[in-house]
Amino acid sequence: MSNQVSEDGARRLKRIGFLFNMVFIAEGLLIGIAIAICNLINQTDLIPGVIAIIVGIHFLPLASLFQIKVYYATGVLLCLLALITWLIVPGTVMIGEHQILVPLSLLGFGCALILWTTGLTLWLGIKNSSRTIADEE
């Protein structure tokens, strides 16, 4: 597609690609370091929350990089969910004879809901913008 993009556009795309890669490399390294530290201090129960915070933080530079405002909300909500889970939610709840690990359940379902909502929001936005373009032609 280099013949379809101006020289300035190509430089901008290359810069965006570089920054995108740096964000993901940093995310991966931070997750690896966090897991190692949690294992060293024998606090493996913190790993899912720490990962949720790191993933949430990684959405913030991507929001700016790609100019996608919903990524700001996604990042903040993932971080808040992890913090609320640590600070407020009880460790376990008994339902009948079944022990439920509430933080893991809340964090897992909450992150899934946030991320699916983000994906759906983006998909609907793209779908609506393509419909608008088709109507204009």
Contacts in CASP RR format, 6 or more apart in sequence:
PFRMAT RR
TARGET T0000
AUTHOR 0000-0000-0000
METHOD contacts of the structure
MODEL  1
MSNQVSEDGARRLKRIGFLFNMVFIAEGLLIGIAIAICNLINQTDLIPGV
IAIIVGIHFLPLASLFQIKVYYATGVLLCLLALITWLIVPGTVMIGEHQI
LVPLSLLGFGCALILWTTGLTLWLGIKNSSRTIADEE
2 10 0 8 1.000
5 13 0 8 1.000
16 65 0 8 1.000
16 66 0 8 1.000
19 61 0 8 1.000
19 65 0 8 1.000
20 62 0 8 1.000
20 65 0 8 1.000
23 58 0 8 1.000
23 61 0 8 1.000
23 62 0 8 1.000
23 65 0 8 1.000
24 58 0 8 1.000
26 58 0 8 1.000
27 54 0 8 1.000
27 55 0 8 1.000
27 58 0 8 1.000
28 54 0 8 1.000
30 54 0 8 1.000
31 50 0 8 1.000
31 51 0 8 1.000
31 54 0 8 1.000
34 47 0 8 1.000
34 50 0 8 1.000
34 51 0 8 1.000
34 54 0 8 1.000
35 47 0 8 1.000
35 50 0 8 1.000
35 51 0 8 1.000
38 44 0 8 1.000
38 46 0 8 1.000
38 47 0 8 1.000
38 50 0 8 1.000
45 103 0 8 1.000
46 86 0 8 1.000
48 82 0 8 1.000
48 103 0 8 1.000
48 104 0 8 1.000
48 107 0 8 1.000
48 108 0 8 1.000
49 82 0 8 1.000
49 85 0 8 1.000
49 86 0 8 1.000
49 103 0 8 1.000
49 107 0 8 1.000
50 82 0 8 1.000
52 78 0 8 1.000
52 79 0 8 1.000
52 81 0 8 1.000
52 82 0 8 1.000
52 107 0 8 1.000
52 111 0 8 1.000
53 78 0 8 1.000
53 79 0 8 1.000
53 82 0 8 1.000
53 83 0 8 1.000
55 75 0 8 1.000
55 78 0 8 1.000
55 111 0 8 1.000
56 74 0 8 1.000
56 75 0 8 1.000
56 76 0 8 1.000
56 78 0 8 1.000
56 79 0 8 1.000
57 75 0 8 1.000
57 79 0 8 1.000
58 75 0 8 1.000
59 71 0 8 1.000
59 72 0 8 1.000
59 74 0 8 1.000
59 75 0 8 1.000
59 78 0 8 1.000
60 71 0 8 1.000
60 72 0 8 1.000
60 75 0 8 1.000
62 68 0 8 1.000
62 71 0 8 1.000
63 69 0 8 1.000
63 70 0 8 1.000
63 71 0 8 1.000
63 72 0 8 1.000
63 74 0 8 1.000
63 75 0 8 1.000
68 122 0 8 1.000
70 118 0 8 1.000
70 121 0 8 1.000
70 122 0 8 1.000
71 118 0 8 1.000
73 118 0 8 1.000
74 114 0 8 1.000
74 115 0 8 1.000
74 118 0 8 1.000
77 114 0 8 1.000
78 111 0 8 1.000
78 114 0 8 1.000
78 115 0 8 1.000
81 106 0 8 1.000
81 107 0 8 1.000
81 110 0 8 1.000
81 111 0 8 1.000
81 114 0 8 1.000
82 107 0 8 1.000
85 103 0 8 1.000
85 106 0 8 1.000
85 107 0 8 1.000
86 103 0 8 1.000
89 102 0 8 1.000
89 103 0 8 1.000
89 106 0 8 1.000
90 102 0 8 1.000
91 101 0 8 1.000
91 102 0 8 1.000
91 103 0 8 1.000
92 99 0 8 1.000
92 100 0 8 1.000
92 101 0 8 1.000
92 102 0 8 1.000
93 99 0 8 1.000
93 100 0 8 1.000
93 102 0 8 1.000
94 100 0 8 1.000
END
